[in-house]
Amino acid sequence: MTREHIPSAQAATWSGIAGNMGLAVIKAGVGYMANSKSLLADGLYSASEAGSALAGLFPSKSVRDKRKARRGRFKEHSSVARPGISVLLSVLILMGGLQLAISALGSLSGSEPEAPGKSVLLVAVAALAVKEAIFQFQYRYFRKRNQSQALAYAQQHRRALYCSLTVLIGIIGSMAGEETGLSMLLYLDPTTALIASCFVLHKGYRMIVDTVYGSLVQELEQEEASDFKETVQRVYGIITIEHLVAREQEHDVTIELVISVNPRISILEAQEIANRAKTLLLTRFSHVKEVQIQAIPYDPGYPYKSNHELPDHEATLIQ
């Protein structure tokens, strides 16, 4: 089962990397030839997304290496490789974003800029459609296997969508300025390029922060998992905690939880128990922003006996 999931997960991740790199090359190339700094900035942000996803492929390997190191002697070359590659990609992204911001400021303070051509608008719209298609493919895959990962991916896509829409507004506004003769609208293209460069700089900054503090965050999750479990076990109706994973995304914590309940209770009662556990976690821990709970019937290996009987027509978890 695991062997089948790993290639699929890698295929989904690599499809996103390849898609973002392809969009980055097309948008950056067309933006450079058409002298559209906003489209060039959008292409750089797509490249930063690909770089971030590429750097994200390494933590799982280093975590496995550290586990092996605890069991015996093991060389830590791979654990050193991940920070080195991540920092290198982060520095390149930061340098590109800074260079683009300086160029955009130069266009704003210089002579009247030229409006981009129609090809720039077509590429921007087509790239936005392709990006949305890639997102739908990856989001559906991650949602089936990891709710927290799907949530984090949706947040990243939201930032990319904001960046692309900002660039699209700048391109349309600049073209409208050329058609209407309003010279002020021509400055929308370099203005949105400056805004998009801020998105790129933020992406590079987040990559460095994740590289430096990523291991500390994982250790913190292991320590807090016991607090989460202790809180959930206080909820009446929960028999055991089958699975609990807490992940930190930026400053927020998301929790995946699988609980077992009496298999003879109704589906609605199981949902009420799950909702009580979710509410308790959200109210007690202020840094917990998202809780995904699944209730399954308790299976101790022998028929579960309960003095609580339901009518035959009412659906239960084991029906």
Secondary structure, DSSP 4 states (H G I P E B T S, - for coil): -HHHHHHHHHHHHHHHHHHHHHHHHHHHHHHHHTT-HHHHHHHHHHHHHHHHHHHTTSHHHHHHHHHHHHHS----HHHHHHHHHHHHHHHHHHHHHHHHHHHHHHHHHSSPPPPP-HHHHHHHHHHHHHHHHHHHHHHHHHHHH-HHHHHHHHHHHHHHHHHHHHHHHHHHHHHHHHHHT-GGGGGHHHHHHHHHHHHHHHHHHHHHHHHHHHHHHHHHHHHHHHHHHHHHTTSTTEEEEEEEEEEEETTEEEEEEEEEE-TTSBHHHHHHHHHHHHHHHHHH-TTEEEEEEEEEE---SS----S----TTS-BTT-
